[in-house]
Amino acid sequence: MTSPTSPTDSAFLKAARGEPVPHTPVWFMRQAGRSLPEYLRVREGVGMLESCMNPELVVEITLQPVRRYGVDAAIFFSDIVLPLKAVGVDLDIKPGVGPVVENPVRTLADVEAIPDLTPEHVTFITEAVQGLVAELGGTPLIGFAGAPFTVASYLVEGGPSKEHAKTKAMMFGAPDVWDALMRKIAAMSATYLEVQVAAGASAVQLFDSWAGALTPADYRDQVQPHSARVLERAGALGVPRIHFGVGTTNLLGLMGEAGADVVGVDWRTPLADAIPLVGDRGVQGNLDPTLVFAPTEVMTARAAEVIEAGRAAKGHIFNLGHGVIPSTDPDQLKRLTEFVQSYPS
C-alpha cells in the first residue's frame, strides 16, 4: 500500500497522469535560483557548473524553494549543458552570457569526438538525487534534461544565439553532421534522465528552450524524431514526461506527439488555445512571469484565469510561462503559491 507521504499521491503527479486532484498543483521553473537570497548566499564564489556537480549544494539549492514556498514539486538543480561538461566538452557558463563552448561543433569528426554519456560520468547526480528524495518525503522531484535541438544549438553556435544561423546552416547544409549530432545528444539526454529516475526522480521535464526558432515542418523533420527518442526512453521508466519550449505556439501539437504526457505552454499562448492543440494530454503553465511584479490582486486575478482555463485540459499543472525572473520578490511567489493551492478545485 502506498504511504500517505509517497510522491505517488501528490497533486502534481496526479495532474500529470490526468487524475482528479485535491487542488491545482504548482511549481515554478527556475524556482531554485537567482531570486532567492539563500541561493545567492550558498552560490557566492562558486561557479554554476561547479555548484551543479556538488551533491550537497544541489540538495540544498533544490530544497530551498520547497521550504520557502511549499510548492507541489521540486525541480532538480542542474543545467542543460552539464552532461556535455561531464563527458569532457570544454565549456563554461559565463555570468550574464550563458553556456560558452570553446570549440564549436562543425564536422562529423567533431561530433564523434564527444564521448557518449554513461552513468559513471555523473555519479554525483545519483548521489544528489538520492539525497534529495530522502529529504523531500512526499514532495516529488522532477528530473530534467535539455532537448537535442537546444543543446545542439549551444554546441554549434558556441554560445547563446538569437538567430541560430549556424545551427540552421548545419541542419540544411550538412544533414549527415546534423543527424549524427542530434542522435548523440538525444542518447546523452536520455541517459541523463534515466540516471535521475533510477535514483528516485518521480517525473522528468525536457527543455527545448530554442525550439521556437523553427517552422513546424523543420521541427517535424529535423528535430521531433530526436526528442521522441529521449521521451520514449523516459517513458519506458514509467514516470510522467513534461515537454516545454519557449515561443512554441506553432509547435505545441508536434511537441505533444513527440511523446509528452504534459506539454508546457509559455505565456504567449492562452491555455484555451493550447489545450485543443496538445490532444489528450495535460498542460503546464502559463502565467506571464512579469505578473509577479504587478499588484498582488492583479497577479492573483490573472492566475485564477489560468486555473479556470486549465480545467478544460486532461490535467493542469500551474506554472509560470517561463522561468522565475531573478529580480522577483520571493514573498510574491509565496503569495501566488498559496493562492493557487487554496483555489477551489
C-alpha positions as a Markdown table, in Angstrom:
| # | Residue | x | y | z |
|---|---|---|---|---|
| 1 | Met | 0.0 | 0.0 | 0.0 |
| 2 | Thr | 1.2 | 3.5 | -0.9 |
| 3 | Ser | 2.2 | 5.6 | 2.1 |
| 4 | Pro | 0.2 | 8.9 | 2.5 |
| 5 | Thr | 3.6 | 10.7 | 2.2 |
| 6 | Ser | 4.5 | 9.0 | -1.0 |
| 7 | Pro | 5.1 | 11.3 | -4.0 |
| 8 | Thr | 2.7 | 8.9 | -5.9 |
| 9 | Asp | -0.2 | 10.5 | -4.0 |
| 10 | Ser | 0.9 | 14.1 | -4.8 |
| 11 | Ala | -1.3 | 16.5 | -6.6 |
| 12 | Phe | 1.5 | 17.1 | -9.1 |
| 13 | Leu | 1.8 | 13.5 | -10.2 |
| 14 | Lys | -2.0 | 13.0 | -10.2 |
| 15 | Ala | -2.4 | 16.0 | -12.5 |
| 16 | Ala | 0.5 | 14.8 | -14.7 |
| 17 | Arg | -1.4 | 11.5 | -15.1 |
| 18 | Gly | -4.7 | 13.1 | -15.8 |
| 19 | Glu | -6.3 | 12.0 | -12.5 |
| 20 | Pro | -8.5 | 14.1 | -10.2 |
| 21 | Val | -6.6 | 16.4 | -7.9 |
| 22 | Pro | -7.3 | 18.0 | -4.5 |
| 23 | His | -6.0 | 21.3 | -5.8 |
| 24 | Thr | -4.2 | 22.6 | -8.8 |
| 25 | Pro | -0.6 | 21.7 | -8.2 |
| 26 | Val | 2.0 | 24.5 | -8.6 |
| 27 | Trp | 5.7 | 24.7 | -9.1 |
| 28 | Phe | 7.9 | 27.3 | -10.9 |
| 29 | Met | 10.6 | 26.9 | -13.5 |
| 30 | Arg | 13.8 | 28.3 | -12.1 |
| 31 | Gln | 12.3 | 28.3 | -8.6 |
| 32 | Ala | 15.6 | 27.1 | -7.3 |
| 33 | Gly | 17.7 | 30.0 | -8.3 |
| 34 | Arg | 18.6 | 33.6 | -8.6 |
| 35 | Ser | 15.6 | 35.2 | -7.0 |
| 36 | Leu | 16.3 | 33.6 | -3.6 |
| 37 | Pro | 18.7 | 35.3 | -1.1 |
| 38 | Glu | 19.6 | 32.0 | 0.4 |
| 39 | Tyr | 20.5 | 30.7 | -3.1 |
| 40 | Leu | 22.8 | 33.7 | -3.7 |
| 41 | Arg | 24.5 | 33.1 | -0.3 |
| 42 | Val | 25.3 | 29.5 | -0.9 |
| 43 | Arg | 26.4 | 30.2 | -4.5 |
| 44 | Glu | 28.7 | 33.0 | -3.6 |
| 45 | Gly | 32.1 | 32.4 | -5.1 |
| 46 | Val | 31.0 | 29.1 | -6.6 |
| 47 | Gly | 30.7 | 28.7 | -10.4 |
| 48 | Met | 27.4 | 27.5 | -11.9 |
| 49 | Leu | 28.7 | 24.1 | -13.2 |
| 50 | Glu | 30.8 | 23.6 | -10.1 |
| 51 | Ser | 27.7 | 24.0 | -8.0 |
| 52 | Cys | 25.8 | 21.6 | -10.2 |
| 53 | Met | 28.5 | 18.9 | -9.6 |
| 54 | Asn | 28.5 | 19.3 | -5.8 |
| 55 | Pro | 25.8 | 16.9 | -4.4 |
| 56 | Glu | 25.5 | 18.7 | -1.1 |
| 57 | Leu | 25.0 | 22.0 | -2.8 |
| 58 | Val | 22.5 | 20.6 | -5.3 |
| 59 | Val | 20.4 | 19.1 | -2.5 |
| 60 | Glu | 20.4 | 22.4 | -0.6 |
| 61 | Ile | 19.5 | 24.6 | -3.6 |
| 62 | Thr | 16.8 | 22.2 | -4.8 |
| 63 | Leu | 15.2 | 22.2 | -1.3 |
| 64 | Gln | 15.3 | 26.0 | -0.8 |
| 65 | Pro | 12.1 | 26.8 | -2.8 |
| 66 | Val | 10.3 | 23.8 | -1.4 |
| 67 | Arg | 11.0 | 25.1 | 2.2 |
| 68 | Arg | 10.1 | 28.7 | 1.3 |
| 69 | Tyr | 7.1 | 28.3 | -0.9 |
| 70 | Gly | 5.6 | 24.8 | -0.1 |
| 71 | Val | 5.4 | 24.1 | -3.9 |
| 72 | Asp | 4.0 | 20.8 | -5.1 |
| 73 | Ala | 7.2 | 19.6 | -6.8 |
| 74 | Ala | 10.9 | 20.2 | -6.6 |
| 75 | Ile | 12.9 | 20.7 | -9.8 |
| 76 | Phe | 16.4 | 19.2 | -9.8 |
| 77 | Phe | 19.0 | 21.9 | -9.7 |
| 78 | Ser | 21.3 | 21.4 | -12.7 |
| 79 | Asp | 21.9 | 22.8 | -16.2 |
| 80 | Ile | 21.1 | 21.5 | -19.6 |
| 81 | Val | 24.8 | 21.6 | -20.7 |
| 82 | Leu | 26.0 | 19.7 | -17.6 |
| 83 | Pro | 26.1 | 16.2 | -19.4 |
| 84 | Leu | 28.4 | 17.8 | -22.0 |
| 85 | Lys | 30.7 | 19.1 | -19.3 |
| 86 | Ala | 30.6 | 15.7 | -17.6 |
| 87 | Val | 31.9 | 13.9 | -20.7 |
| 88 | Gly | 34.7 | 16.4 | -21.1 |
| 89 | Val | 33.4 | 19.0 | -23.6 |
| 90 | Asp | 35.3 | 22.3 | -23.0 |
| 91 | Leu | 32.6 | 24.7 | -21.9 |
| 92 | Asp | 31.7 | 27.1 | -19.1 |
| 93 | Ile | 28.7 | 29.1 | -18.1 |
| 94 | Lys | 29.7 | 32.7 | -18.1 |
| 95 | Pro | 27.7 | 35.1 | -15.9 |
| 96 | Gly | 25.5 | 37.3 | -17.9 |
| 97 | Val | 26.2 | 35.3 | -21.1 |
| 98 | Gly | 25.3 | 31.7 | -20.6 |
| 99 | Pro | 27.0 | 28.5 | -21.8 |
| 100 | Val | 30.0 | 29.1 | -23.9 |
| 101 | Val | 31.7 | 26.3 | -25.9 |
| 102 | Glu | 35.4 | 26.6 | -26.5 |
| 103 | Asn | 35.5 | 24.6 | -29.8 |
| 104 | Pro | 32.1 | 24.6 | -31.5 |
| 105 | Val | 31.0 | 21.6 | -33.5 |
| 106 | Arg | 31.4 | 21.9 | -37.2 |
| 107 | Thr | 32.2 | 18.4 | -38.7 |
| 108 | Leu | 31.4 | 14.8 | -38.2 |
| 109 | Ala | 34.8 | 14.3 | -36.6 |
| 110 | Asp | 33.8 | 17.0 | -34.0 |
| 111 | Val | 30.6 | 15.0 | -33.2 |
| 112 | Glu | 32.4 | 11.7 | -33.0 |
| 113 | Ala | 35.0 | 13.3 | -30.6 |
| 114 | Ile | 32.2 | 13.8 | -28.0 |
| 115 | Pro | 32.1 | 10.7 | -25.7 |
| 116 | Asp | 28.8 | 9.0 | -25.0 |
| 117 | Leu | 27.4 | 9.7 | -21.5 |
| 118 | Thr | 27.4 | 6.8 | -19.1 |
| 119 | Pro | 26.0 | 6.7 | -15.5 |
| 120 | Glu | 29.7 | 6.6 | -14.4 |
| 121 | His | 30.2 | 10.1 | -15.7 |
| 122 | Val | 27.6 | 11.5 | -13.4 |
| 123 | Thr | 27.8 | 9.6 | -10.1 |
| 124 | Phe | 27.4 | 13.0 | -8.4 |
| 125 | Ile | 23.9 | 13.2 | -9.9 |
| 126 | Thr | 22.9 | 9.9 | -8.5 |
| 127 | Glu | 24.2 | 10.9 | -5.1 |
| 128 | Ala | 22.3 | 14.2 | -5.2 |
| 129 | Val | 19.0 | 12.8 | -6.3 |
| 130 | Gln | 19.1 | 10.0 | -3.7 |
| 131 | Gly | 19.9 | 12.7 | -1.0 |
| 132 | Leu | 17.0 | 14.8 | -2.3 |
| 133 | Val | 14.4 | 12.0 | -2.3 |
| 134 | Ala | 15.3 | 11.2 | 1.3 |
| 135 | Glu | 14.8 | 14.8 | 2.3 |
| 136 | Leu | 11.7 | 15.6 | 0.2 |
| 137 | Gly | 9.4 | 12.9 | 1.6 |
| 138 | Gly | 6.0 | 13.3 | -0.2 |
| 139 | Thr | 7.1 | 16.1 | -2.5 |
| 140 | Pro | 8.0 | 14.7 | -5.9 |
| 141 | Leu | 11.3 | 15.5 | -7.6 |
| 142 | Ile | 11.3 | 16.5 | -11.3 |
| 143 | Gly | 14.4 | 15.4 | -13.2 |
| 144 | Phe | 15.3 | 17.3 | -16.3 |
| 145 | Ala | 17.4 | 17.5 | -19.4 |
| 146 | Gly | 18.0 | 19.7 | -22.4 |
| 147 | Ala | 16.3 | 18.7 | -25.6 |
| 148 | Pro | 18.5 | 17.8 | -28.5 |
| 149 | Phe | 17.8 | 21.0 | -30.6 |
| 150 | Thr | 18.6 | 23.4 | -27.8 |
| 151 | Val | 21.8 | 21.6 | -26.7 |
| 152 | Ala | 22.9 | 21.2 | -30.3 |
| 153 | Ser | 22.4 | 25.0 | -30.9 |
| 154 | Tyr | 24.8 | 25.8 | -28.0 |
| 155 | Leu | 27.4 | 23.3 | -29.4 |
| 156 | Val | 27.2 | 24.6 | -33.0 |
| 157 | Glu | 26.8 | 28.4 | -32.2 |
| 158 | Gly | 29.4 | 28.2 | -29.4 |
| 159 | Gly | 27.0 | 30.0 | -27.1 |
| 160 | Pro | 23.6 | 31.6 | -26.9 |
| 161 | Ser | 22.2 | 32.8 | -30.2 |
| 162 | Lys | 19.1 | 34.8 | -31.3 |
| 163 | Glu | 19.2 | 33.8 | -34.9 |
| 164 | His | 20.6 | 30.2 | -34.7 |
| 165 | Ala | 22.0 | 30.8 | -38.1 |
| 166 | Lys | 24.9 | 28.4 | -37.8 |
| 167 | Thr | 22.6 | 25.8 | -36.3 |
| 168 | Lys | 20.2 | 26.0 | -39.2 |
| 169 | Ala | 23.1 | 26.1 | -41.7 |
| 170 | Met | 24.2 | 22.7 | -40.4 |
| 171 | Met | 20.7 | 21.4 | -40.4 |
| 172 | Phe | 20.1 | 22.4 | -44.0 |
| 173 | Gly | 23.6 | 22.2 | -45.4 |
| 174 | Ala | 25.2 | 19.3 | -43.6 |
| 175 | Pro | 22.4 | 16.9 | -42.8 |
| 176 | Asp | 24.7 | 14.0 | -42.0 |
| 177 | Val | 26.5 | 16.0 | -39.4 |
| 178 | Trp | 23.3 | 17.3 | -38.0 |
| 179 | Asp | 21.7 | 13.9 | -37.7 |
| 180 | Ala | 24.8 | 12.5 | -36.0 |
| 181 | Leu | 24.9 | 15.4 | -33.6 |
| 182 | Met | 21.2 | 15.1 | -32.7 |
| 183 | Arg | 21.5 | 11.4 | -32.2 |
| 184 | Lys | 24.5 | 11.9 | -29.9 |
| 185 | Ile | 22.7 | 14.5 | -27.8 |
| 186 | Ala | 19.5 | 12.5 | -27.7 |
| 187 | Ala | 21.3 | 9.5 | -26.3 |
| 188 | Met | 23.1 | 11.7 | -23.8 |
| 189 | Ser | 19.8 | 13.4 | -22.6 |
| 190 | Ala | 18.0 | 10.1 | -22.3 |
| 191 | Thr | 20.8 | 8.6 | -20.2 |
| 192 | Tyr | 20.9 | 11.7 | -18.1 |
| 193 | Leu | 17.1 | 11.4 | -17.4 |
| 194 | Glu | 17.5 | 7.6 | -16.8 |
| 195 | Val | 20.1 | 8.3 | -14.1 |
| 196 | Gln | 17.9 | 10.7 | -12.3 |
| 197 | Val | 14.8 | 8.4 | -12.4 |
| 198 | Ala | 16.9 | 5.4 | -11.3 |
| 199 | Ala | 18.0 | 7.5 | -8.3 |
| 200 | Gly | 14.4 | 8.4 | -7.4 |
| 201 | Ala | 13.1 | 11.3 | -9.5 |
| 202 | Ser | 9.3 | 10.9 | -9.9 |
| 203 | Ala | 8.8 | 12.8 | -13.2 |
| 204 | Val | 11.0 | 14.4 | -15.9 |
| 205 | Gln | 10.9 | 17.6 | -18.0 |
| 206 | Leu | 12.6 | 18.0 | -21.4 |
| 207 | Phe | 13.5 | 21.7 | -22.0 |
| 208 | Asp | 13.7 | 22.8 | -25.6 |
| 209 | Ser | 14.3 | 26.5 | -25.0 |
| 210 | Trp | 15.1 | 27.4 | -28.6 |
| 211 | Ala | 12.7 | 25.2 | -30.5 |
| 212 | Gly | 10.5 | 28.3 | -31.1 |
| 213 | Ala | 13.1 | 29.3 | -33.8 |
| 214 | Leu | 11.8 | 26.5 | -36.0 |
| 215 | Thr | 9.0 | 26.2 | -38.5 |
| 216 | Pro | 6.6 | 23.3 | -37.9 |
| 217 | Ala | 7.9 | 21.4 | -41.0 |
| 218 | Asp | 11.6 | 21.8 | -39.9 |
| 219 | Tyr | 10.7 | 20.8 | -36.4 |
| 220 | Arg | 8.8 | 17.7 | -37.5 |
| 221 | Asp | 11.5 | 16.6 | -39.9 |
| 222 | Gln | 14.7 | 17.6 | -38.3 |
| 223 | Val | 14.0 | 17.7 | -34.5 |
| 224 | Gln | 10.9 | 15.8 | -33.4 |
| 225 | Pro | 12.3 | 12.3 | -34.1 |
| 226 | His | 15.3 | 13.0 | -31.8 |
| 227 | Ser | 13.2 | 14.5 | -29.0 |
| 228 | Ala | 10.9 | 11.5 | -29.4 |
| 229 | Arg | 13.9 | 9.1 | -28.8 |
| 230 | Val | 14.6 | 10.9 | -25.5 |
| 231 | Leu | 10.9 | 10.9 | -24.4 |
| 232 | Glu | 10.5 | 7.2 | -25.4 |
| 233 | Arg | 13.3 | 6.1 | -23.2 |
| 234 | Ala | 12.0 | 8.2 | -20.4 |
| 235 | Gly | 8.5 | 6.8 | -20.9 |
| 236 | Ala | 9.9 | 3.3 | -20.5 |
| 237 | Leu | 10.7 | 4.2 | -16.9 |
| 238 | Gly | 7.1 | 4.7 | -16.0 |
| 239 | Val | 7.3 | 8.4 | -15.0 |
| 240 | Pro | 5.3 | 11.3 | -16.4 |
| 241 | Arg | 7.1 | 13.3 | -19.1 |
| 242 | Ile | 6.7 | 17.1 | -19.5 |
| 243 | His | 7.9 | 18.7 | -22.7 |
| 244 | Phe | 8.5 | 22.5 | -22.6 |
| 245 | Gly | 9.6 | 25.1 | -25.2 |
| 246 | Val | 9.6 | 28.8 | -25.5 |
| 247 | Gly | 7.8 | 30.6 | -28.3 |
| 248 | Thr | 6.3 | 27.3 | -29.5 |
| 249 | Thr | 2.7 | 28.2 | -30.2 |
| 250 | Asn | 3.0 | 26.7 | -33.7 |
| 251 | Leu | 4.7 | 23.5 | -32.4 |
| 252 | Leu | 2.6 | 22.5 | -29.4 |
| 253 | Gly | 0.8 | 19.7 | -31.2 |
| 254 | Leu | 4.1 | 18.3 | -32.5 |
| 255 | Met | 5.8 | 18.6 | -29.2 |
| 256 | Gly | 3.0 | 16.6 | -27.6 |
| 257 | Glu | 3.3 | 14.0 | -30.4 |
| 258 | Ala | 7.0 | 13.6 | -29.6 |
| 259 | Gly | 5.9 | 11.7 | -26.5 |
| 260 | Ala | 4.9 | 14.1 | -23.8 |
| 261 | Asp | 2.3 | 13.3 | -21.1 |
| 262 | Val | 2.2 | 17.1 | -20.3 |
| 263 | Val | 3.0 | 19.9 | -22.7 |
| 264 | Gly | 4.4 | 23.1 | -21.2 |
| 265 | Val | 2.9 | 26.3 | -22.6 |
| 266 | Asp | 4.7 | 29.6 | -22.4 |
| 267 | Trp | 2.8 | 32.8 | -21.6 |
| 268 | Arg | 2.3 | 33.9 | -25.2 |
| 269 | Thr | -0.3 | 31.3 | -25.8 |
| 270 | Pro | -3.6 | 31.3 | -23.9 |
| 271 | Leu | -4.3 | 27.9 | -22.4 |
| 272 | Ala | -7.7 | 27.9 | -24.0 |
| 273 | Asp | -5.9 | 28.0 | -27.4 |
| 274 | Ala | -3.2 | 25.5 | -26.4 |
| 275 | Ile | -5.4 | 22.7 | -24.9 |
| 276 | Pro | -7.1 | 21.7 | -28.2 |
| 277 | Leu | -3.6 | 21.6 | -29.9 |
| 278 | Val | -2.0 | 19.2 | -27.5 |
| 279 | Gly | -4.6 | 16.4 | -27.8 |
| 280 | Asp | -5.3 | 14.1 | -24.9 |
| 281 | Arg | -2.5 | 15.4 | -22.7 |
| 282 | Gly | -2.1 | 17.6 | -19.7 |
| 283 | Val | -0.8 | 21.1 | -19.9 |
| 284 | Gln | 1.6 | 23.1 | -17.7 |
| 285 | Gly | 1.7 | 26.8 | -17.3 |
| 286 | Asn | 1.3 | 29.6 | -18.0 |
| 287 | Leu | 1.2 | 32.9 | -16.1 |
| 288 | Asp | 3.4 | 35.6 | -17.6 |
| 289 | Pro | 6.5 | 35.7 | -15.3 |
| 290 | Thr | 6.3 | 39.6 | -15.2 |
| 291 | Leu | 2.9 | 39.4 | -13.5 |
| 292 | Val | 4.5 | 38.7 | -10.2 |
| 293 | Phe | 5.7 | 42.3 | -10.3 |
| 294 | Ala | 2.1 | 43.5 | -10.6 |
| 295 | Pro | -0.1 | 44.3 | -7.5 |
| 296 | Thr | -1.0 | 41.1 | -5.7 |
| 297 | Glu | -4.7 | 41.4 | -6.6 |
| 298 | Val | -3.8 | 41.7 | -10.3 |
| 299 | Met | -1.5 | 38.7 | -10.2 |
| 300 | Thr | -4.0 | 36.5 | -8.4 |
| 301 | Ala | -6.8 | 37.6 | -10.7 |
| 302 | Arg | -4.8 | 36.5 | -13.7 |
| 303 | Ala | -3.7 | 33.3 | -12.0 |
| 304 | Ala | -7.4 | 32.5 | -11.5 |
| 305 | Glu | -8.0 | 32.9 | -15.2 |
| 306 | Val | -5.2 | 30.4 | -15.9 |
| 307 | Ile | -6.5 | 27.9 | -13.4 |
| 308 | Glu | -10.0 | 28.2 | -14.9 |
| 309 | Ala | -8.8 | 27.7 | -18.4 |
| 310 | Gly | -6.7 | 24.7 | -17.3 |
| 311 | Arg | -9.9 | 22.9 | -16.2 |
| 312 | Ala | -10.5 | 22.0 | -19.9 |
| 313 | Ala | -7.3 | 20.0 | -20.1 |
| 314 | Lys | -6.8 | 16.3 | -19.2 |
| 315 | Gly | -4.7 | 17.6 | -16.3 |
| 316 | His | -3.3 | 21.0 | -15.4 |
| 317 | Ile | -0.1 | 21.9 | -13.5 |
| 318 | Phe | 0.2 | 25.6 | -12.7 |
| 319 | Asn | 3.5 | 27.3 | -13.5 |
| 320 | Leu | 4.8 | 30.5 | -15.0 |
| 321 | Gly | 5.1 | 30.7 | -18.7 |
| 322 | His | 8.9 | 30.6 | -18.4 |
| 323 | Gly | 11.4 | 30.8 | -15.6 |
| 324 | Val | 11.3 | 33.0 | -12.5 |
| 325 | Ile | 12.9 | 36.3 | -13.2 |
| 326 | Pro | 15.9 | 37.0 | -11.0 |
| 327 | Ser | 14.6 | 40.2 | -9.5 |
| 328 | Thr | 11.3 | 38.5 | -8.5 |
| 329 | Asp | 10.2 | 39.2 | -4.9 |
| 330 | Pro | 10.1 | 35.7 | -3.2 |
| 331 | Asp | 7.3 | 36.8 | -0.9 |
| 332 | Gln | 5.1 | 37.4 | -4.0 |
| 333 | Leu | 5.8 | 33.9 | -5.3 |
| 334 | Lys | 4.8 | 32.6 | -1.8 |
| 335 | Arg | 1.5 | 34.5 | -2.1 |
| 336 | Leu | 1.0 | 33.1 | -5.6 |
| 337 | Thr | 1.7 | 29.5 | -4.4 |
| 338 | Glu | -0.8 | 29.8 | -1.6 |
| 339 | Phe | -3.4 | 31.4 | -3.9 |
| 340 | Val | -3.2 | 28.5 | -6.4 |
| 341 | Gln | -3.2 | 25.8 | -3.8 |
| 342 | Ser | -6.2 | 27.3 | -2.0 |
| 343 | Tyr | -8.2 | 28.0 | -5.2 |
| 344 | Pro | -11.4 | 25.9 | -5.2 |
| 345 | Ser | -10.9 | 22.7 | -7.2 |
